[in-house]
Amino acid sequence: MAAWWMSGGEIGMLVLETVLRIRREFASGKAIKAIARDLRLSRKVVRKAIREPDAEFIYRRAVQPLPRLGPFQARLDELLEEDEARPRREKLRFGS
């Protein structure tokens, strides 16, 4: 199942509609700080959306390094697979 940020029209981590909204609000005179606060984005991301001419955000790193998690990754994957096979009542719960 795709997450909300992986919908169609996605640009990097931002959806195209969000980029267009940022640009529209900035063009109407709204401050970068206010846009960032309203959309719950960092000011850096808002500036990047305003400056990019073709609305293309490219994440260049192909593989996310996991230096601290790396040695345990295989075991964690095994535990998650085992948890998937368990009945609902016996599954691990995250959060409350």
DSSP file (Angstrom, degrees, kcal/mol; ACC not computed):
  #  RESIDUE AA STRUCTURE BP1 BP2  ACC     N-H-->O    O-->H-N    N-H-->O    O-->H-N    TCO  KAPPA ALPHA  PHI   PSI    X-CA   Y-CA   Z-CA
    1    1 A M              0   0    0      0, 0.0     2,-0.2     0, 0.0     0, 0.0   0.000 360.0 360.0 360.0 132.1    0.0    0.0    0.0
    2    2 A A        -     0   0    0      1,-0.1     2,-0.1     2,-0.1     5,-0.1  -0.509 360.0-123.2 -79.3 143.0    1.4    3.4   -1.0
    3    3 A A    >   -     0   0    0     -2,-0.2     3,-1.7     1,-0.1    -1,-0.1  -0.302  31.0 -99.8 -78.4 168.7    1.8    6.1    1.6
    4    4 A W  G >  S+     0   0    0      1,-0.3     3,-0.7     2,-0.1    -1,-0.1   0.790 122.4  53.7 -62.8 -28.6    0.2    9.5    1.3
    5    5 A W  G 3  S+     0   0    0      1,-0.2    -1,-0.3     5,-0.0    -3,-0.0   0.522  98.6  65.2 -86.0  -2.6    3.4   11.1    0.1
    6    6 A M  G <  S+     0   0    0     -3,-1.7    -1,-0.2     4,-0.1    -2,-0.1   0.007  75.1 126.0-105.9  28.3    3.8    8.5   -2.7
    7    7 A S  S X  S-     0   0    0     -3,-0.7     3,-0.7     1,-0.2    -4,-0.0  -0.236  72.8 -70.7 -78.8 173.3    0.7    9.5   -4.6
    8    8 A G  T 3  S+     0   0    0      1,-0.2    -1,-0.2     7,-0.1     8,-0.1  -0.272 118.2  35.3 -62.8 150.5    0.7   10.5   -8.3
    9    9 A G  T 3  S+     0   0    0      1,-0.2     7,-2.4     6,-0.1    -1,-0.2   0.721  83.1 161.6  78.9  21.9    2.3   13.8   -9.2
   10   10 A E  E <   -A   15   0A   0     -3,-0.7     2,-0.5     5,-0.2     5,-0.2  -0.519  25.2-168.0 -80.9 142.7    5.0   13.4   -6.6
   11   11 A I  E >   -A   14   0A   0      3,-3.5     3,-2.3    -2,-0.2     2,-0.3  -0.931  63.7 -56.1-129.1 105.7    8.2   15.4   -6.7
   12   12 A G  T 3  S-     0   0    0     -2,-0.5    46,-0.1    45,-0.3    -2,-0.0  -0.455 118.7 -25.7  60.3-122.3   10.8   14.2   -4.3
   13   13 A M  T 3  S+     0   0    0     -2,-0.3     2,-0.4    -3,-0.1    -1,-0.3   0.534 128.5  80.2 -97.4  -9.2    9.0   14.3   -1.0
   14   14 A L  E <  S-A   11   0A   0     -3,-2.3    -3,-3.5    43,-0.1     2,-0.3  -0.784  77.0-128.4-101.9 143.6    6.6   17.0   -2.0
   15   15 A V  E >>  -A   10   0A   0     -2,-0.4     4,-1.8    -5,-0.2     3,-0.9  -0.622  26.6-117.1 -82.6 147.1    3.5   16.6   -4.0
   16   16 A L  H 3> S+     0   0    0     -7,-2.4     4,-2.5     1,-0.3     5,-0.2   0.852 114.6  58.2 -54.9 -38.4    3.2   18.8   -7.1
   17   17 A E  H 3> S+     0   0    0      1,-0.2     4,-2.2     2,-0.2    -1,-0.3   0.869 105.0  51.1 -61.2 -36.3    0.0   20.5   -5.6
   18   18 A T  H <> S+     0   0    0     -3,-0.9     4,-2.5     2,-0.2    -1,-0.2   0.909 109.2  49.9 -67.6 -42.3    2.0   21.5   -2.5
   19   19 A V  H  X S+     0   0    0     -4,-1.8     4,-2.3     1,-0.2    -2,-0.2   0.923 112.0  48.1 -61.8 -44.0    4.8   23.0   -4.6
   20   20 A L  H  X S+     0   0    0     -4,-2.5     4,-2.5     1,-0.2    -1,-0.2   0.886 110.9  50.9 -64.8 -38.4    2.2   25.0   -6.6
   21   21 A R  H  X S+     0   0    0     -4,-2.2     4,-2.6     2,-0.2     5,-0.2   0.912 109.0  51.4 -64.7 -41.4    0.5   26.1   -3.4
   22   22 A I  H  X S+     0   0    0     -4,-2.5     4,-2.3     1,-0.2    -2,-0.2   0.943 112.9  45.3 -58.8 -48.3    3.8   27.3   -2.0
   23   23 A R  H  X S+     0   0    0     -4,-2.3     4,-2.5     1,-0.2    -2,-0.2   0.891 112.5  50.8 -64.8 -39.9    4.5   29.3   -5.2
   24   24 A R  H  X S+     0   0    0     -4,-2.5     4,-1.5     2,-0.2    -1,-0.2   0.927 112.6  45.6 -63.6 -45.3    1.0   30.8   -5.3
   25   25 A E  H  <>S+     0   0    0     -4,-2.6     5,-2.2     1,-0.2    -2,-0.2   0.879 113.6  49.7 -67.3 -37.4    1.2   31.9   -1.7
   26   26 A F  H ><5S+     0   0    0     -4,-2.3     3,-1.5    -5,-0.2    -1,-0.2   0.905 109.2  52.0 -66.8 -40.6    4.7   33.4   -2.1
   27   27 A A  H 3<5S+     0   0    0     -4,-2.5    -1,-0.2     1,-0.3    -2,-0.2   0.806 104.2  57.8 -65.1 -29.2    3.6   35.2   -5.2
   28   28 A S  T 3<5S-     0   0    0     -4,-1.5    -1,-0.3    -5,-0.2    -2,-0.2   0.476 127.9 -97.6 -82.0  -0.3    0.7   36.7   -3.3
   29   29 A G  T < 5S+     0   0    0     -3,-1.5     2,-0.2     1,-0.3    -3,-0.2   0.506  71.7 148.2 103.6   5.3    3.1   38.2   -0.8
   30   30 A K      < -     0   0    0     -5,-2.2    -1,-0.3     1,-0.1     2,-0.1  -0.519  50.2-110.8 -75.3 141.2    3.0   35.7    2.0
   31   31 A A     >  -     0   0    0     -2,-0.2     4,-2.3     1,-0.1     5,-0.2  -0.344  16.7-122.6 -71.8 150.6    6.3   35.3    3.9
   32   32 A I  H  > S+     0   0    0      1,-0.2     4,-2.7     2,-0.2     5,-0.2   0.893 113.3  53.9 -59.1 -41.8    8.4   32.1    3.7
   33   33 A K  H  > S+     0   0    0      1,-0.2     4,-2.1     2,-0.2    -1,-0.2   0.892 109.2  47.9 -61.8 -40.2    8.2   31.7    7.4
   34   34 A A  H  > S+     0   0    0      2,-0.2     4,-2.5     1,-0.2    -1,-0.2   0.892 111.7  49.6 -68.9 -39.7    4.4   31.9    7.4
   35   35 A I  H  X S+     0   0    0     -4,-2.3     4,-2.4     2,-0.2    -2,-0.2   0.934 111.5  49.3 -63.1 -45.9    4.1   29.4    4.5
   36   36 A A  H  X>S+     0   0    0     -4,-2.7     5,-2.1     1,-0.2     4,-0.8   0.897 112.6  47.8 -60.3 -41.9    6.4   27.0    6.3
   37   37 A R  H  <5S+     0   0    0     -4,-2.1     3,-0.4    -5,-0.2    -1,-0.2   0.924 113.1  47.2 -66.0 -45.2    4.4   27.3    9.4
   38   38 A D  H  <5S+     0   0    0     -4,-2.5    -2,-0.2     1,-0.2    -1,-0.2   0.875 120.6  36.6 -66.2 -38.3    1.0   26.8    7.7
   39   39 A L  H  <5S-     0   0    0     -4,-2.4    -1,-0.2    -5,-0.2    -2,-0.2   0.448 106.8-123.1 -94.9  -1.0    2.1   23.8    5.6
   40   40 A R  T  <5 +     0   0    0     -4,-0.8     2,-0.3    -3,-0.4    -3,-0.2   0.928  67.7 129.9  56.6  49.2    4.3   22.3    8.4
   41   41 A L      < -     0   0    0     -5,-2.1    -1,-0.2    -6,-0.2     2,-0.1  -0.824  63.9 -97.3-121.9 164.0    7.4   22.3    6.2
   42   42 A S     >  -     0   0    0     -2,-0.3     4,-2.0     1,-0.1     3,-0.2  -0.495  29.1-120.9 -78.1 155.0   10.9   23.7    6.9
   43   43 A R  H  > S+     0   0    0      1,-0.2     4,-2.7     2,-0.2     5,-0.2   0.842 114.2  59.9 -62.6 -32.2   11.8   27.1    5.5
   44   44 A K  H  > S+     0   0    0      2,-0.2     4,-2.2     1,-0.2    -1,-0.2   0.913 105.5  46.5 -62.4 -43.1   14.6   25.4    3.5
   45   45 A V  H  > S+     0   0    0      2,-0.2     4,-2.3     1,-0.2    -1,-0.2   0.893 111.9  51.5 -66.3 -40.0   12.1   23.2    1.7
   46   46 A V  H  X S+     0   0    0     -4,-2.0     4,-1.8     2,-0.2    -2,-0.2   0.932 110.7  48.1 -63.1 -45.3    9.8   26.2    1.0
   47   47 A R  H  X S+     0   0    0     -4,-2.7     4,-2.5     1,-0.2    -2,-0.2   0.907 111.0  51.5 -60.8 -41.5   12.8   28.2   -0.4
   48   48 A K  H  X S+     0   0    0     -4,-2.2     4,-2.2     1,-0.2    -1,-0.2   0.902 108.4  50.8 -63.5 -41.4   13.8   25.3   -2.6
   49   49 A A  H  < S+     0   0    0     -4,-2.3    -1,-0.2     1,-0.2    -2,-0.2   0.854 113.0  46.9 -64.4 -34.6   10.2   25.0   -4.0
   50   50 A I  H  < S+     0   0    0     -4,-1.8    -2,-0.2    -5,-0.2    -1,-0.2   0.894 115.6  44.2 -73.4 -40.4   10.2   28.7   -4.8
   51   51 A R  H  < S+     0   0    0     -4,-2.5    -2,-0.2    -5,-0.2    -3,-0.2   0.813  88.0  94.2 -78.4 -31.8   13.6   28.7   -6.4
   52   52 A E    ><  -     0   0    0     -4,-2.2     3,-0.6    -5,-0.2     5,-0.1  -0.475  60.6-159.3 -67.1 120.1   13.4   25.5   -8.6
   53   53 A P  T 3  S+     0   0    0      0, 0.0    -1,-0.2     0, 0.0    -4,-0.0   0.858  86.9  36.5 -71.7 -35.3   12.2   26.6  -12.0
   54   54 A D  T 3  S-     0   0    0      2,-0.1     3,-0.1     0, 0.0    -2,-0.1   0.241 104.8-118.9-105.3  14.5   10.8   23.3  -13.3
   55   55 A A    <   +     0   0    0     -3,-0.6     2,-0.7     1,-0.2   -36,-0.1   0.812  65.7 142.9  56.9  33.8    9.4   22.1   -9.9
   56   56 A E        -     0   0    0    -45,-0.0     2,-0.6     2,-0.0    -1,-0.2  -0.907  30.2-174.6-112.5 111.5   11.7   19.1  -10.0
   57   57 A F        -     0   0    0     -2,-0.7     2,-0.5   -43,-0.1   -45,-0.3  -0.916   9.5-169.2-101.7 118.5   13.1   17.9   -6.7
   58   58 A I        -     0   0    0     -2,-0.6     2,-0.8   -47,-0.1    -2,-0.0  -0.937  15.1-151.6-114.0 124.3   15.5   15.1   -7.2
   59   59 A Y        -     0   0    0     -2,-0.5   -47,-0.1     1,-0.1    -2,-0.0  -0.846  13.3-168.2 -91.5 111.7   16.8   13.1   -4.3
   60   60 A R        +     0   0    0     -2,-0.8     2,-0.6     2,-0.0    -1,-0.1   0.720  56.5  92.9 -81.1 -22.8   20.3   12.0   -5.5
   61   61 A R        -     0   0    0      1,-0.2     3,-0.1     0, 0.0    -2,-0.0  -0.618  52.6-170.8 -77.8 119.1   21.2    9.4   -2.9
   62   62 A A  S    S+     0   0    0     -2,-0.6     2,-0.5     1,-0.2    -1,-0.2   0.867  72.1  36.9 -78.7 -38.2   20.1    6.0   -4.3
   63   63 A V  S    S-     0   0    0      0, 0.0    -1,-0.2     0, 0.0     0, 0.0  -0.968  78.4-134.9-121.9 127.9   20.7    4.0   -1.1
   64   64 A Q        -     0   0    0     -2,-0.5     2,-0.2    -3,-0.1    -2,-0.0  -0.698  26.2-132.4 -79.5 117.6   20.1    5.3    2.4
   65   65 A P        -     0   0    0      0, 0.0    -1,-0.0     0, 0.0     0, 0.0  -0.484  18.3-168.3 -72.5 140.6   23.0    4.4    4.6
   66   66 A L     >  +     0   0    0     -2,-0.2     4,-2.7     1,-0.1     7,-0.1  -0.626  16.1 165.8-124.9  71.7   22.2    2.8    7.9
   67   67 A P  T  4 S+     0   0    0      0, 0.0    -1,-0.1     0, 0.0     0, 0.0   0.872  78.7  34.2 -61.8 -39.9   25.5    2.9    9.8
   68   68 A R  T  4 S+     0   0    0      1,-0.2     4,-0.2     2,-0.1    -2,-0.1   0.847 126.2  40.2 -83.3 -33.0   24.1    2.2   13.3
   69   69 A L  T >> S+     0   0    0      1,-0.2     3,-1.6     2,-0.1     4,-0.8   0.699  92.2  91.6 -86.9 -20.7   21.3   -0.1   12.2
   70   70 A G  G >< S+     0   0    0     -4,-2.7     3,-1.2     1,-0.3     4,-0.4   0.833  82.8  49.1 -45.3 -53.4   23.3   -1.9    9.6
   71   71 A P  G 34 S+     0   0    0      0, 0.0    -1,-0.3     0, 0.0     4,-0.2   0.735 118.3  41.7 -64.3 -20.0   24.6   -4.8   11.6
   72   72 A F  G <> S+     0   0    0     -3,-1.6     4,-2.5    -4,-0.2     5,-0.2   0.438  85.6  98.2-104.6  -2.5   21.1   -5.6   13.0
   73   73 A Q  H <X S+     0   0    0     -3,-1.2     4,-2.3    -4,-0.8     5,-0.2   0.886  82.5  49.2 -58.9 -45.0   19.1   -5.1    9.8
   74   74 A A  H  > S+     0   0    0     -4,-0.4     4,-2.0     1,-0.2    -1,-0.2   0.920 113.3  46.6 -62.6 -44.4   18.9   -8.8    8.9
   75   75 A R  H  > S+     0   0    0     -4,-0.2     4,-2.4     1,-0.2    -1,-0.2   0.894 111.4  51.7 -66.8 -39.2   17.7   -9.8   12.4
   76   76 A L  H  X S+     0   0    0     -4,-2.5     4,-2.3     1,-0.2    -1,-0.2   0.905 108.6  51.1 -63.7 -40.4   15.1   -6.9   12.4
   77   77 A D  H  X S+     0   0    0     -4,-2.3     4,-2.2    -5,-0.2    -1,-0.2   0.903 109.7  50.7 -62.3 -40.8   13.7   -8.1    9.1
   78   78 A E  H  X S+     0   0    0     -4,-2.0     4,-2.5     2,-0.2    -2,-0.2   0.927 109.9  49.6 -61.3 -45.5   13.4  -11.6   10.4
   79   79 A L  H  X S+     0   0    0     -4,-2.4     4,-2.1     1,-0.2    -2,-0.2   0.891 110.6  49.8 -62.7 -39.7   11.6  -10.4   13.5
   80   80 A L  H  X S+     0   0    0     -4,-2.3     4,-1.7     2,-0.2    -1,-0.2   0.892 110.7  49.6 -67.0 -38.7    9.2   -8.3   11.4
   81   81 A E  H  X S+     0   0    0     -4,-2.2     4,-1.1     2,-0.2    -2,-0.2   0.904 111.2  49.5 -65.4 -40.7    8.5  -11.3    9.1
   82   82 A E  H  X S+     0   0    0     -4,-2.5     4,-0.7     1,-0.2     3,-0.4   0.890 108.9  53.1 -63.5 -38.9    7.8  -13.5   12.1
   83   83 A D  H >< S+     0   0    0     -4,-2.1     3,-0.7     1,-0.2    -1,-0.2   0.854 102.8  57.6 -65.9 -34.8    5.5  -10.9   13.6
   84   84 A E  H 3< S+     0   0    0     -4,-1.7    -1,-0.2     1,-0.2    -2,-0.2   0.831 104.4  53.0 -63.6 -32.0    3.5  -10.8   10.3
   85   85 A A  H 3< S+     0   0    0     -4,-1.1    -1,-0.2    -3,-0.4    -2,-0.2   0.654  91.5  96.5 -79.5 -15.9    2.8  -14.5   10.6
   86   86 A R  S << S-     0   0    0     -4,-0.7     5,-0.1    -3,-0.7    -3,-0.0  -0.325  86.1 -97.8 -73.2 155.3    1.4  -14.2   14.2
   87   87 A P    >>  -     0   0    0      0, 0.0     3,-1.1     0, 0.0     4,-0.8  -0.315  42.4-102.7 -64.8 159.5   -2.3  -14.0   15.0
   88   88 A R  G >4 S+     0   0    0      1,-0.3     3,-0.9     2,-0.2    -2,-0.1   0.856 119.3  53.9 -56.0 -41.3   -3.6  -10.5   15.5
   89   89 A R  G 34 S+     0   0    0      1,-0.2    -1,-0.3     0, 0.0    -3,-0.0   0.777 110.9  46.7 -67.1 -25.7   -3.7  -10.7   19.3
   90   90 A E  G <4 S+     0   0    0     -3,-1.1    -1,-0.2    -7,-0.1    -2,-0.2   0.495  86.7 113.8 -96.0  -4.1   -0.1  -11.8   19.5
   91   91 A K  S << S-     0   0    0     -3,-0.9     2,-0.1    -4,-0.8    -7,-0.1  -0.294  75.0-102.5 -68.8 152.5    1.4   -9.2   17.2
   92   92 A L        -     0   0    0      1,-0.0     2,-0.4    -9,-0.0    -1,-0.1  -0.462  35.7-143.8 -69.7 145.4    3.8   -6.6   18.5
   93   93 A R        -     0   0    0     -2,-0.1     2,-0.5     2,-0.1    -1,-0.0  -0.928   6.1-154.4-116.7 139.4    2.2   -3.2   19.0
   94   94 A F        -     0   0    0     -2,-0.4     2,-0.2     2,-0.0    -2,-0.0  -0.944  65.6  -5.7-111.9 129.9    3.9    0.1   18.4
   95   95 A G              0   0    0     -2,-0.5    -2,-0.1     1,-0.2     0, 0.0  -0.613 360.0 360.0  88.3-150.2    2.7    3.1   20.2
   96   96 A S              0   0    0     -2,-0.2    -1,-0.2     0, 0.0    -3,-0.0   0.452 360.0 360.0 -97.1 360.0   -0.4    3.0   22.4
